[in-house]
Amino acid sequence: MRALCWHGKGDIRCETVPDPGIEDPRDAIIKVSSCAICGSDLHLMDGYIPAMQKGDVLGHEFMGEVVEVGSGNKKLKVGDRVVVPFTICCGECEQCRRGNFSVCERSNRKPELAREAFGYPTAGLFGYSHLTGGYAGGQAEYVRVPFADFAPVKVPSGLSDDQLLFLTDIFPTGWQAAVNCDIQPEDRVAIWGCGPVGQFTIRSALMLGAKQVIAIDTVPERLAMARAGGAETIDFAEGGVIDQLMQKTAGRGPDKCIDAVGMESHATASFDAMLDKAKAAMMLGTDRPHVLREAIMACRPGGIVSIPGVYGGLLDKMPMGAAMQKGLTFRMGQTHVNRYIEDLLHRIEEGQIDPSFVITHRLSLEEGPEAYKTFRDKHDGCIKVVLTP
């Protein structure tokens, strides 16, 4: 089969690799009908996530048709159309029973690597390094789905792939980011990053009743899409973000702040931002946490900082004094997709939201390596790429 494979920093190739097969009775094999490039895939492309191996198949946003099931899988049958959450979860361990699916205790098949990096193993993820189990991803013609008798969700034929695909990750991720803010009717919510996750975070915050949503970015197409979704916007290239937030909130400031950027944040010429880039270039640091610093400083006392943006290593120069003195609450983590997916599917069916709004580019799998570069460099108005195997 054809698949997009990682071969080093900046080196993504479309190659022929072996077809997957059933390895466990709970497995299923999915023929991929649509897949997408996620912003967190760029962290792999840019070399920020460790424990990648040459030839690893990428991708964790995919859906398709069941073509084979293991002998122990009573949930799925050949021909079922499914969306597959990017977090691999067993449905039986203590964390899964609590609904904490992204920290499933059984699905990471390389727990020793995760334990060394994080203190505990986290869930397995599709196409996302050997820290998360080394599972082949979904930017491919076929995928083996472990624990397929639990996580995949059968979807109706009346909705298109474009409407359903983002239930695998970015729609639940934006939703969880907003849910983690415990939004109240008078809340002003500031969201850093108007990429795909940021766009769903904007719409989720408004659906959950935020009084005001302010989105921060500098890419014109992203800012325009944010405004179309109901947000006020700030271009961080036009001056101090915190001053602009105070102006837009009549001196109140944001009650809840969401970092939808993560480890590769960009900023205008501040000392901390320049130092982050220099340290990363010299391999003296891992992540660039400029946005997280800014969110902490901007948030009102007693507020919440929600972090859907991916971080992978160690951060420094964090204003923990400000966080402590203001009594901020931090909520973060990979998304517990199965906690939200049925509710979000119903919202799509009822017409509350059509997730296809975020798609700007539709390409073939063979065009994937170039699409990665277009997405990373924000060329051609690119916000979200969908690939068809």
C-alpha positions in Angstrom: 0.0 0.0 0.0 1.0 3.7 -0.3 1.6 5.7 2.8 3.3 8.9 4.0 6.5 8.1 5.9 8.9 10.1 8.1 12.6 9.9 7.2 14.0 12.7 9.3 13.5 16.4 10.0 11.7 17.9 7.0 11.8 14.7 5.0 8.3 13.2 4.4 7.9 10.7 1.5 5.1 8.8 -0.1 6.2 5.2 -0.3 5.0 1.7 -0.8 5.0 -0.2 2.6 3.5 -3.6 3.6 -0.2 -3.8 4.1 -1.3 -4.1 7.7 -2.8 -7.3 9.1 -4.8 -8.5 12.1 -2.5 -9.0 15.1 -5.0 -9.3 17.9 -8.6 -10.6 18.0 -9.9 -7.1 18.9 -8.3 -5.5 15.8 -9.9 -4.2 12.6 -8.4 -3.2 9.3 -9.7 0.1 7.9 -9.6 1.1 4.2 -8.9 4.9 4.5 -11.4 7.1 2.6 -10.1 10.4 4.0 -7.2 11.6 6.1 -5.7 14.9 7.1 -2.5 16.6 8.1 -2.7 17.9 11.7 -0.8 20.8 13.2 0.8 18.4 15.6 2.1 16.4 12.6 4.3 19.4 11.9 6.1 18.9 15.2 7.1 15.5 13.9 8.2 17.0 10.6 10.2 19.7 12.3 12.0 17.2 14.6 10.5 18.4 17.9 9.0 15.0 19.0 11.6 12.4 19.9 11.6 8.6 19.3 10.7 8.7 15.6 12.2 6.1 13.4 12.9 6.3 9.7 10.0 4.8 7.8 7.3 5.4 10.4 3.9 5.9 8.9 2.4 9.3 9.8 -1.1 10.5 10.5 -3.7 10.4 13.2 -6.8 11.9 11.6 -8.5 9.3 9.4 -11.7 7.5 8.7 -12.9 4.8 6.3 -14.5 1.5 5.8 -13.9 -1.7 7.8 -12.5 -4.4 5.5 -11.4 -7.0 8.1 -12.2 -7.7 11.7 -10.5 -9.9 14.3 -12.2 -12.9 15.7 -12.9 -11.2 19.1 -14.4 -8.0 17.6 -18.2 -8.2 18.0 -18.7 -4.4 17.5 -17.7 -4.0 13.9 -18.4 -5.8 10.7 -17.0 -5.6 7.2 -18.5 -2.6 5.4 -19.0 -0.4 8.4 -18.1 3.2 7.9 -16.2 4.5 10.9 -14.3 7.5 12.3 -11.3 6.5 14.4 -10.2 8.6 17.4 -6.5 9.4 17.4 -6.2 8.2 21.0 -6.0 4.4 21.2 -7.8 3.2 24.2 -8.9 -0.2 25.6 -12.1 0.8 27.3 -11.4 -1.5 30.3 -8.5 -0.1 32.4 -9.1 2.3 35.4 -8.3 5.4 33.4 -10.7 4.4 30.5 -13.5 3.6 33.1 -13.0 7.2 34.4 -13.3 8.6 30.8 -9.6 9.5 30.7 -9.1 7.8 27.4 -5.9 9.7 26.4 -4.1 8.2 29.3 -5.3 4.6 28.8 -3.1 2.2 30.8 -2.9 -0.6 28.2 -2.7 0.8 24.7 0.9 2.1 24.8 2.9 -0.9 23.7 6.3 0.8 24.5 5.6 1.9 28.1 9.2 2.1 29.1 9.9 5.0 26.7 6.9 6.9 27.9 7.7 6.2 31.5 11.2 7.6 31.0 9.9 10.8 29.3 6.7 11.4 31.3 6.9 9.5 34.5 4.0 7.2 33.5 3.0 5.6 30.2 0.2 7.5 28.3 -2.1 6.1 25.7 -0.9 4.9 22.3 -1.5 7.3 19.5 -1.6 6.6 15.8 1.4 7.8 13.8 3.0 9.7 16.7 6.4 8.4 17.6 7.5 5.5 19.7 6.8 7.4 22.9 3.2 6.7 22.2 3.5 3.1 21.1 5.0 3.3 17.6 1.7 2.6 15.9 1.5 3.1 12.1 -0.6 6.1 11.2 -3.5 6.8 9.0 -2.0 8.8 6.1 -2.1 5.6 4.2 -4.4 3.4 2.2 -5.0 0.9 5.1 -4.6 1.0 8.9 -4.6 -1.6 11.6 -6.8 -0.3 14.5 -6.1 -1.9 17.9 -8.9 -2.2 20.4 -11.3 -1.6 17.5 -14.2 -3.1 19.5 -14.2 0.0 21.6 -12.9 3.3 20.2 -14.1 3.6 16.6 -17.5 5.1 16.0 -19.9 4.0 13.3 -21.2 7.0 11.4 -24.2 7.5 9.1 -24.1 7.4 5.4 -26.0 10.7 5.1 -23.0 12.8 6.2 -19.9 13.4 4.1 -16.3 12.5 5.0 -15.6 16.3 5.1 -18.2 16.7 7.8 -17.1 13.7 9.9 -13.3 13.4 9.5 -12.4 16.0 12.2 -14.3 14.0 14.9 -11.1 12.0 15.0 -9.1 14.8 16.6 -9.4 18.6 16.0 -13.1 19.1 16.7 -13.0 17.2 20.0 -9.7 18.8 20.8 -11.2 22.3 20.4 -14.2 21.3 22.3 -12.2 19.9 25.2 -10.1 23.0 25.3 -13.3 25.1 25.8 -14.9 22.6 28.2 -11.7 22.7 30.3 -12.4 26.5 30.8 -15.7 25.9 32.6 -17.2 28.7 30.6 -19.7 31.0 32.4 -22.2 33.4 30.7 -20.1 36.5 31.5 -16.7 35.0 30.5 -14.3 36.6 28.1 -12.2 33.9 26.4 -8.9 34.6 24.7 -7.5 32.0 22.3 -4.0 32.1 21.0 -3.7 30.4 17.6 -6.2 30.4 14.7 -5.0 27.2 13.1 -7.5 24.3 12.8 -7.6 23.5 16.5 -8.0 27.2 17.3 -10.9 27.5 14.8 -12.8 24.7 16.5 -11.9 26.1 19.9 -13.5 29.5 18.9 -16.7 27.9 17.8 -16.8 25.5 20.8 -16.4 28.4 23.3 -19.2 30.3 21.6 -21.5 27.2 21.6 -20.7 26.8 25.3 -21.9 30.3 26.0 -18.9 32.6 26.2 -19.9 36.3 26.2 -16.8 37.3 24.1 -14.1 35.3 22.3 -10.9 37.0 21.1 -8.6 35.1 18.8 -4.9 35.9 18.3 -2.8 35.2 15.3 -1.1 37.1 12.4 -2.0 35.1 9.3 -4.7 37.0 7.4 -6.6 34.0 6.2 -6.7 32.5 9.7 -7.9 35.8 11.3 -10.6 36.1 8.6 -11.9 32.5 9.3 -11.9 33.3 13.1 -14.0 36.4 12.5 -16.4 34.4 10.3 -16.8 32.0 13.3 -17.8 34.8 15.6 -14.5 35.9 17.2 -13.0 39.3 17.6 -9.4 39.2 16.5 -5.9 40.5 17.4 -3.0 40.5 15.0 0.0 40.0 17.3 2.3 41.7 14.8 0.5 45.0 15.4 1.6 45.5 19.0 1.4 44.2 22.6 -1.2 41.4 22.8 -2.0 42.0 26.5 -2.6 45.7 25.9 -4.9 44.9 23.0 -6.8 42.3 25.1 -7.3 44.9 27.8 -8.7 47.4 25.3 -11.1 44.8 23.8 -12.4 43.8 27.2 -12.9 47.4 28.6 -10.0 46.9 31.0 -11.3 43.6 32.4 -9.0 41.2 30.7 -9.8 37.6 29.7 -11.3 35.3 32.3 -10.1 32.2 30.5 -7.1 31.8 28.2 -6.5 29.0 25.7 -3.1 28.1 24.2 -4.0 26.4 20.9 -0.4 26.8 19.6 2.0 24.7 21.6 5.7 24.1 21.3 6.4 26.0 18.1 4.9 29.4 18.9 5.9 32.5 16.9 6.1 36.0 18.2 7.3 39.5 17.3 10.8 40.5 18.4 10.6 39.9 22.2 13.7 38.8 24.2 12.1 35.6 25.4 10.8 34.6 22.0 14.2 35.2 20.4 15.9 33.3 23.1 13.5 30.4 22.7 14.4 30.2 19.0 18.1 30.5 19.6 18.1 27.7 22.2 16.1 25.4 20.0 18.4 26.0 17.1 21.4 25.2 19.2 19.7 22.1 20.7 19.8 23.8 24.2 16.1 23.7 24.6 13.1 21.9 23.2 9.8 23.9 23.1 9.1 27.6 22.4 6.6 28.5 25.1 6.1 32.2 24.3 2.3 31.9 23.9 2.0 30.0 27.2 3.9 32.8 29.1 1.7 35.4 27.5 -1.5 33.5 28.4 -0.4 33.2 32.0 0.3 36.9 32.2 -2.9 37.9 30.4 -5.3 35.8 32.4 -7.4 37.4 35.1 -6.9 36.3 38.8 -8.9 33.2 39.5 -9.0 32.3 35.9 -8.2 29.1 33.9 -5.4 28.5 31.4 -6.4 25.6 29.0 -3.7 24.0 26.9 -4.7 22.0 23.9 -1.4 22.9 22.1 1.1 20.1 22.2 4.3 20.4 24.3 6.9 17.7 24.2 9.8 18.6 26.4 11.0 21.1 29.0 10.1 24.7 29.3 11.9 27.6 31.0 11.3 31.2 32.0 7.7 30.4 32.9 6.0 33.1 35.1 5.0 30.6 37.8 5.0 33.4 40.4 2.3 35.2 38.4 0.3 31.9 38.1 0.6 31.2 41.8 -0.2 34.7 43.0 -3.2 35.0 40.7 -4.5 31.6 41.7 -4.7 30.3 38.1 -5.9 26.8 37.3 -4.2 24.9 34.5 -6.0 22.2 32.5 -4.3 20.3 29.6 -3.7 17.0 27.9 -4.2 15.0 24.8 -7.9 14.8 24.0 -10.3 12.2 25.5 -12.0 11.9 22.2 -14.4 9.2 23.1 -15.7 11.3 26.0 -17.1 13.8 23.5 -17.5 12.2 20.1 -21.1 11.0 20.3 -22.3 14.4 21.5 -20.4 16.2 18.7 -21.7 13.8 16.1 -25.2 14.7 17.2 -24.4 18.4 16.9 -23.2 17.9 13.3 -26.4 15.9 12.5 -28.5 18.6 14.0 -26.8 21.3 11.9 -25.2 23.2 14.8 -21.9 23.1 13.0 -20.5 21.9 9.7 -16.8 21.0 10.4 -15.9 21.1 6.7 -15.6 24.9 7.0 -12.0 24.6 8.0 -10.8 22.7 4.8 -8.8 24.8 2.4 -7.0 22.2 0.4 -8.0 18.7 -0.9 -5.1 16.7 -2.4 -4.1 13.1 -3.2 -1.9 11.0 -0.8 0.9 11.3 -3.4 0.8 15.0 -3.0 1.2 14.7 0.7 4.9 15.6 1.1 4.4 18.9 -0.7 1.2 19.5 1.2 3.1 19.2 4.5 5.4 22.0 3.4 2.5 24.2 2.2 0.7 23.7 5.5 3.8 24.3 7.6 4.8 27.5 5.7 1.2 28.8 5.6 1.4 29.3 1.8 -1.5 29.5 -0.6 -3.9 30.4 2.3 -3.5 26.9 3.7 -5.4 26.2 6.9 -6.4 22.5 6.7 -5.4 19.8 4.2 -7.5 16.7 3.5 -5.8 13.9 1.6 -7.5 11.1 -0.3 -5.6 7.8 -0.6 
